[in-house]
Amino acid sequence: MAELAIVTATVGKIARDVALLSQAEVGEMLESLPAKGVGGSSAMPHKRNPVACLQALAAAARAPGLMATLFSGALGEHERALGGWQAELVTIPELVDAAGSALDALERIAGGLVVNAERMKANLESLQGLVFSERLARLLARDTDRASAQALVDDWSTVAVREHRHLRDVAIAAQPSLAGQVDVVFSLEAIVTDLAPVLDETLVGVAGEG
């Protein structure tokens, strides 16, 4: 039963992230392409509610309480406790129902998910290069200790935020010798290339488990 609760909570986590990334101010995902009569709002015609995410989240919210009920039955008296197993009789089907509802929702989310890669890139670029700060610190650490590199990048990041400048420009202004080295540091494509073997290994592992 614990595995069912964990699966339900995991699906809920996925649904939560999809719902948050679907918010207009983020705009990186949609649960599905707009379709007439699906997820519409009675008050705002333009709105599309992530109904499958809603279903998964409702199921995930129920799972912890159901597991708590089952765990409370562990303190049974002797071989046949009074009340504990009777509570399990109604709780186990409810947990199975919650897991089934969550998995049904996940199937619909996975089948219709729309990813807006351009919006993702724009959101990252709006951070003025701060998302690359660790990579910049690793570059600096080649010539100094890690603590000093971290402190330097921290100072530059503060300047970038305060002056609304890109971290790359602040770094080059402070140390012109970095000009020929930082392009790869501030490259999303380089990160994707670096992560490709890790992602491939992960996907192979998932396929093997299936």
C-alpha positions as CSV (number, residue, x, y, z in Angstrom):
1,M,0.0,0.0,0.0
2,A,2.9,2.4,0.7
3,E,4.0,1.9,-2.9
4,L,0.6,3.0,-4.1
5,A,0.8,6.2,-2.0
6,I,4.3,7.0,-3.2
7,V,3.2,6.5,-6.9
8,T,0.2,8.8,-6.3
9,A,2.3,11.4,-4.6
10,T,4.9,11.2,-7.5
11,V,2.2,11.8,-10.1
12,G,0.9,14.7,-8.0
13,K,4.4,16.2,-8.0
14,I,4.5,16.0,-11.8
15,A,1.0,17.5,-12.1
16,R,2.0,20.3,-9.8
17,D,5.0,21.2,-11.9
18,V,3.0,21.1,-15.1
19,A,0.3,23.3,-13.6
20,L,2.8,25.9,-12.4
21,L,4.7,25.9,-15.7
22,S,1.3,26.4,-17.5
23,Q,0.6,29.7,-15.6
24,A,0.5,32.7,-18.0
25,E,3.4,34.4,-16.4
26,V,5.6,31.3,-16.9
27,G,4.1,29.9,-20.1
28,E,6.5,27.1,-20.6
29,M,4.0,24.3,-20.8
30,L,0.3,23.5,-21.6
31,E,-1.4,20.4,-20.3
32,S,-2.8,20.0,-23.9
33,L,-3.6,22.1,-26.9
34,P,-6.7,24.2,-26.5
35,A,-9.8,22.2,-27.3
36,K,-13.4,23.3,-27.3
37,G,-15.2,22.2,-24.1
38,V,-12.0,21.0,-22.4
39,G,-10.7,22.9,-19.3
40,G,-12.7,26.1,-20.1
41,S,-13.6,28.7,-17.6
42,S,-17.2,29.8,-17.0
43,A,-16.0,33.3,-16.1
44,M,-13.0,33.8,-18.5
45,P,-13.5,32.4,-22.0
46,H,-9.8,32.5,-22.8
47,K,-8.7,30.4,-19.8
48,R,-7.8,26.8,-20.1
49,N,-7.7,25.0,-16.7
50,P,-5.3,22.0,-16.4
51,V,-8.1,19.5,-15.6
52,A,-5.9,16.4,-15.7
53,C,-3.4,18.1,-13.3
54,L,-6.4,19.0,-11.1
55,Q,-7.4,15.3,-11.0
56,A,-3.9,14.1,-10.2
57,L,-3.4,16.7,-7.4
58,A,-6.8,15.8,-5.8
59,A,-5.7,12.2,-5.7
60,A,-2.3,13.0,-4.3
61,A,-3.8,15.1,-1.6
62,R,-5.9,12.1,-0.4
63,A,-3.1,9.6,-0.3
64,P,-1.2,10.7,2.8
65,G,-4.3,10.7,5.0
66,L,-5.3,7.3,3.7
67,M,-1.9,5.9,4.5
68,A,-2.1,7.4,8.0
69,T,-5.3,5.5,8.5
70,L,-3.7,2.3,7.4
71,F,-0.7,2.8,9.7
72,S,-3.0,3.5,12.6
73,G,-4.2,-0.1,12.2
74,A,-0.7,-1.4,13.0
75,L,-1.3,-1.1,16.7
76,G,-3.8,-4.0,16.8
77,E,-4.5,-6.0,19.9
78,H,-3.4,-9.6,19.7
79,E,-4.4,-11.5,16.6
80,R,-7.7,-9.7,15.8
81,A,-7.9,-6.1,16.7
82,L,-11.1,-4.3,17.0
83,G,-11.6,-1.4,14.6
84,G,-8.2,-1.4,12.9
85,W,-8.8,-4.0,10.1
86,Q,-12.3,-2.8,9.7
87,A,-10.9,0.7,8.8
88,E,-8.5,-1.0,6.4
89,L,-11.4,-2.6,4.6
90,V,-12.7,0.8,3.4
91,T,-9.4,2.6,3.2
92,I,-7.5,0.2,0.9
93,P,-10.1,0.6,-1.9
94,E,-10.0,4.3,-1.5
95,L,-6.2,4.4,-1.9
96,V,-6.3,2.1,-4.9
97,D,-8.9,4.5,-6.4
98,A,-6.7,7.5,-5.7
99,A,-3.7,5.8,-7.4
100,G,-5.8,4.8,-10.4
101,S,-7.2,8.3,-10.7
102,A,-3.7,9.8,-10.6
103,L,-2.3,7.4,-13.2
104,D,-5.3,8.0,-15.5
105,A,-4.6,11.7,-15.2
106,L,-0.8,11.2,-15.8
107,E,-1.6,9.3,-19.0
108,R,-3.7,12.2,-20.3
109,I,-1.0,14.7,-19.3
110,A,1.8,12.7,-21.0
111,G,-0.3,12.2,-24.1
112,G,-1.2,15.9,-24.6
113,L,1.7,17.9,-23.0
114,V,2.8,20.9,-25.0
115,V,6.3,22.3,-24.3
116,N,7.2,25.8,-25.3
117,A,10.9,25.7,-25.7
118,E,11.2,29.3,-26.9
119,R,9.5,30.5,-23.8
120,M,11.8,28.4,-21.6
121,K,14.8,29.9,-23.3
122,A,13.4,33.4,-23.0
123,N,12.7,32.9,-19.2
124,L,16.3,31.7,-18.7
125,E,17.7,34.7,-20.7
126,S,15.6,37.1,-18.5
127,L,17.8,36.0,-15.6
128,Q,20.7,38.1,-16.9
129,G,23.1,35.1,-17.0
130,L,22.7,34.4,-13.3
131,V,21.7,30.8,-14.0
132,F,25.2,30.2,-15.2
133,S,26.9,31.5,-12.1
134,E,28.1,28.0,-10.9
135,R,29.7,27.3,-14.3
136,L,31.5,30.7,-14.1
137,A,32.8,29.9,-10.7
138,R,34.1,26.5,-11.9
139,L,36.0,28.3,-14.7
140,L,37.5,30.8,-12.2
141,A,38.4,27.9,-9.8
142,R,41.0,26.7,-12.3
143,D,43.2,29.5,-11.3
144,T,42.3,30.0,-7.7
145,D,40.6,28.1,-4.8
146,R,36.9,27.4,-5.1
147,A,35.9,29.6,-2.1
148,S,37.5,32.6,-3.7
149,A,35.9,31.9,-7.1
150,Q,32.5,31.6,-5.4
151,A,33.0,34.8,-3.6
152,L,34.0,36.6,-6.7
153,V,31.0,35.4,-8.7
154,D,28.8,36.3,-5.8
155,D,30.0,39.9,-6.0
156,W,29.6,40.0,-9.7
157,S,26.1,38.6,-9.5
158,T,25.2,41.3,-7.0
159,V,26.4,43.9,-9.5
160,A,24.5,42.3,-12.3
161,V,21.2,42.4,-10.4
162,R,21.8,45.9,-9.0
163,E,22.8,47.4,-12.4
164,H,20.5,45.3,-14.6
165,R,23.5,43.9,-16.5
166,H,24.3,40.5,-17.9
167,L,26.6,38.5,-15.6
168,R,28.9,37.8,-18.6
169,D,29.4,41.5,-19.2
170,V,30.1,42.2,-15.5
171,A,32.7,39.4,-15.4
172,I,34.5,40.5,-18.6
173,A,34.5,44.1,-17.3
174,A,36.1,43.0,-14.1
175,Q,38.5,40.5,-15.7
176,P,39.0,41.2,-19.5
177,S,41.1,38.1,-19.8
178,L,37.9,36.1,-19.5
179,A,36.6,37.4,-22.8
180,G,37.8,34.5,-24.8
181,Q,36.7,31.9,-22.3
182,V,33.2,32.7,-21.2
183,D,31.2,32.0,-24.3
184,V,30.9,28.3,-23.5
185,V,30.1,29.1,-19.9
186,F,27.1,31.1,-20.8
187,S,25.8,28.7,-23.5
188,L,22.6,26.7,-23.1
189,E,23.7,24.5,-26.0
190,A,26.9,23.6,-24.2
191,I,24.9,22.6,-21.1
192,V,22.6,20.4,-23.2
193,T,25.7,18.8,-24.7
194,D,27.3,18.2,-21.3
195,L,24.1,16.7,-19.9
196,A,23.3,14.5,-22.9
197,P,25.3,11.4,-21.7
198,V,23.6,11.7,-18.2
199,L,20.2,11.9,-19.7
200,D,20.8,9.0,-22.1
201,E,22.0,6.9,-19.2
202,T,18.9,7.8,-17.2
203,L,16.5,7.0,-20.0
204,V,18.2,3.7,-20.6
205,G,17.8,2.9,-16.9
206,V,14.1,3.8,-17.0
207,A,13.5,1.7,-20.1
208,G,15.3,-1.2,-18.4
209,E,13.1,-0.9,-15.3
210,G,10.0,-1.0,-17.5
